[in-house]
Amino acid sequence: MEVSLFIPCFIDQIYPDTAHNIVKILEKCGCKVFYNPEQTCCDQPSFNSGFWDETRELAKKFITDFNDDRIIVGPSASCVGFVRNYYEKLFDDQREKQEVLKLKTRIFEFNDFLVNHLNIEDLGATFPFKVTFHDACAALREYGVKEEPRKLLKKVKGLELIEMEDTETCCGFGGTFATKFKDISTAMTEQKVSNAIKTGAEFIVSTEASCLLNINSYIRKQNLPIKTIHIADVLASGY
């Protein structure tokens, strides 16, 4: 299967090794991976801030950057969910709407793609640590990913998955929310990290690099005994 890789901004700029691990996993699953280096942001931040005209221009570019018929896979349910659920709202022109509708049928979040489309759960990974899982808001509520990452993690050799209390509660990031409402955001992050530490886990795992960036920032400032890791980095370990 030929797959076009969509790498969101946080991963491109802050976690490039995660992007390489996505390629490693997809190739292990038998996919031929294509990456368009001209791709840029899906522009969810502008949309959420009310700048729809600016969002529309980048949405047009996104459609152009992925204008072939390949399946598109992205390691962020937030970004993929945004393209799926909101791009259509940006356009009145019927031709452009049809392009968006075609795009929606072939773009998938990474975990969803592995479990529900490739029918793969065991990647032969090894990660001998206790982990707990953070359900990111967009992944859970906007895209609908919940069981897929857990199915993948439970097949990782040596990994012990321990569910935290209130795993479905927001970590406090919320894009611009963390900037506009810093004190509320920090309190939410504190609660999330506290619940994770109570499990005895050594790592907090999530599908979303943006959540992990927010959580890790708090952990480092407080010098707490827990780490963060993207699920792709776990699934690429040990082989």
C-alpha positions as a printed Julia matrix, in Angstrom:
239×3 Matrix{Float64}:
   0.0    0.0    0.0
   1.23   3.5   -0.85
   0.8    6.01   1.98
   1.33   9.77   2.09
   2.69  10.92   5.44
   1.24  14.04   7.08
   3.51  15.34   9.83
   1.93  18.02  12.09
   3.82  21.09  13.25
   4.62  19.96  16.8
   6.2   16.75  15.56
   8.02  18.44  12.68
   9.54  21.16  14.86
   9.96  19.49  18.27
   9.73  15.7   17.91
  11.31  14.82  14.52
  12.44  11.42  15.81
   8.78  10.52  16.26
   8.21  11.27  12.58
  11.07   8.92  11.65
   9.53   6.25  13.86
   6.2    6.63  12.08
   7.99   5.87   8.8
   9.77   2.92  10.42
   6.47   1.44  11.62
   4.58   1.98   8.38
   7.38   0.39   6.37
   7.46  -2.54   8.79
   3.74  -2.95   8.07
   4.46  -3.2    4.35
   3.58   0.35   3.32
   5.53   2.41   0.81
   5.75   5.83   2.44
   5.76   9.12   0.52
   6.52  12.46   2.16
   5.92  15.81   0.48
   8.46  18.25   1.99
   6.33  21.2    0.79
   3.55  20.38   3.28
   2.83  22.88   6.03
   0.37  23.41   8.9
  -3.27  22.34   8.58
  -3.94  25.7   10.3
  -6.13  24.55  13.12
  -4.74  27.37  15.36
  -6.01  30.11  13.03
  -9.39  28.43  12.71
  -9.78  28.13  16.48
  -8.85  31.79  16.88
 -11.46  32.93  14.36
  -9.18  33.71  11.41
 -11.08  31.65   8.87
  -9.83  33.52   5.78
  -6.24  32.69   6.68
  -7.23  29.12   7.47
  -8.91  28.78   4.08
  -5.67  29.65   2.28
  -3.65  27.02   4.12
  -6.48  24.51   3.69
  -6.24  25.05  -0.07
  -2.5   24.43   0.15
  -3.06  21.28   2.2
  -5.45  19.95  -0.43
  -2.89  20.73  -3.15
  -0.04  19.12  -1.19
  -2.04  15.89  -0.88
  -3.74  15.94  -4.27
  -3.01  12.32  -5.26
  -5.19   9.31  -4.47
  -2.99   7.81  -1.74
  -4.13   7.14   1.8
  -2.92   9.92   4.12
  -1.72   8.97   7.6
  -0.95  11.45  10.37
   0.22  10.91  13.97
  -2.23  13.43  15.46
  -5.95  12.88  15.87
  -6.29  16.59  16.58
  -4.92  17.65  13.19
  -6.47  14.81  11.21
  -9.78  15.34  12.99
  -9.64  19.04  12.13
  -9.15  18.29   8.43
 -11.95  15.73   8.49
 -14.49  17.72  10.46
 -13.9   21.38   9.71
 -12.33  21.89   6.28
 -15.73  21.54   4.65
 -17.02  24.52   6.66
 -14.41  26.78   5.06
 -15.66  26.52   1.48
 -18.83  27.6   -0.34
 -17.63  26.65  -3.82
 -19.01  23.21  -4.71
 -15.87  22.12  -6.55
 -13.75  22.88  -3.5
 -16.26  21.17  -1.23
 -16.02  18.04  -3.36
 -12.22  18.09  -3.06
 -12.57  18.26   0.72
 -15.09  15.42   0.77
 -12.69  13.24  -1.25
  -9.84  14.16   1.11
 -11.92  13.18   4.16
 -12.34   9.63   2.92
  -8.61   8.93   2.73
  -7.02  10.66   5.73
  -6.53   8.62   8.9
  -5.02   8.98  12.34
  -2.03   6.66  12.83
  -3.47   4.3   15.48
  -6.8    4.03  13.69
  -4.99   3.2   10.46
  -2.9    0.44  12.01
  -5.68  -1.29  13.95
  -8.77  -0.76  11.81
  -7.39  -0.58   8.28
  -4.21  -2.67   8.31
  -5.63  -4.98  11.01
  -2.3   -4.9   12.87
  -1.97  -4.79  16.65
   1.34  -6.54  17.37
   4.34  -4.76  15.86
   6.92  -6.83  17.73
   7.93  -3.87  19.89
   9.61  -4.15  23.29
   9.3   -1.45  25.96
   9.98  -2.81  29.5
   8.34  -0.04  31.51
   5.16   0.79  33.37
   3.1    3.31  31.42
  -0.19   5.12  31.77
  -2.22   6.5   28.88
  -3.56  10.04  28.41
  -6.71  10.27  26.28
  -6.31  13.55  24.43
  -9.53  15.54  24.02
  -9.44  15.74  20.23
  -8.42  12.11  19.85
 -11.21  10.87  22.07
 -14.06  13.25  21.29
 -13.37  14.63  17.83
 -11.78  11.66  16.08
 -13.03   8.79  18.25
  -9.77   7.02  19.09
  -9.8    5.19  22.42
  -9.36   1.43  22.23
  -6.94   1.43  19.28
  -3.85   2.74  21.14
  -4.6    0.48  24.07
  -4.79  -2.57  21.81
  -1.39  -1.66  20.39
   0.2   -1.0   23.78
  -1.05  -4.27  25.26
   0.88  -6.18  22.57
   4.21  -4.5   23.41
   6.54  -6.93  25.17
   7.51  -5.94  28.72
   5.07  -3.03  28.85
   2.63  -2.75  31.75
  -0.32  -0.44  31.06
  -1.89   1.06  34.18
  -4.94   3.27  33.72
  -4.91   6.56  35.61
  -7.86   8.2   37.33
  -9.81  10.62  35.07
  -7.81   9.57  32.02
 -10.36  11.3   29.75
  -9.92  14.7   31.47
  -8.12  17.44  29.53
  -4.43  17.99  30.26
  -4.91  21.77  30.07
  -3.3   22.39  26.7
  -6.21  23.11  24.36
  -4.08  25.02  21.87
  -4.46  28.75  22.56
  -6.35  27.93  25.78
  -3.02  27.29  27.54
  -1.88  30.79  26.59
  -5.12  32.69  27.22
  -5.96  30.94  30.5
  -2.55  30.02  31.88
  -3.55  29.57  35.53
  -6.51  27.31  34.75
  -4.41  25.37  32.25
  -1.62  24.83  34.79
  -4.07  23.56  37.41
  -5.48  21.07  34.9
  -1.99  19.89  33.97
  -1.1   19.49  37.64
  -4.13  17.27  38.16
  -3.32  15.17  35.1
   0.31  14.61  36.13
  -0.67  13.89  39.74
  -3.1   11.19  38.58
  -0.41   9.69  36.37
   2.19   9.59  39.14
  -0.3    7.87  41.49
  -0.33   4.85  39.15
   3.39   4.25  39.66
   3.96   4.58  35.9
   7.33   5.63  34.54
   5.9    7.13  31.34
   2.78   8.99  30.21
   1.88   7.85  26.69
  -0.44   9.67  24.29
  -1.31   9.96  20.61
  -0.85  13.75  20.72
   2.53  15.48  20.69
   0.92  18.79  21.7
  -0.49  17.29  24.92
   2.83  15.63  25.67
   4.67  18.92  25.15
   2.36  20.63  27.62
   2.56  17.83  30.19
   6.33  17.48  29.87
   6.82  21.21  30.39
   5.06  20.95  33.76
   6.98  17.8   34.7
  10.33  19.44  33.97
   9.49  22.64  35.87
   8.45  20.62  38.91
  11.27  18.07  38.52
   8.83  15.17  38.83
   9.72  11.44  38.53
   7.82  10.62  35.34
   8.43  11.05  31.6
   6.31  11.5   28.48
   6.48   9.6   25.19
   4.46   9.46  21.97
   2.89   6.09  21.27
   4.77   5.84  17.98
   8.08   5.95  19.85
   6.9    3.09  22.05
   5.73   1.02  19.07
   9.06   1.53  17.28
  11.14   0.35  20.25
  13.09  -2.9   20.4
  13.49  -3.77  16.72
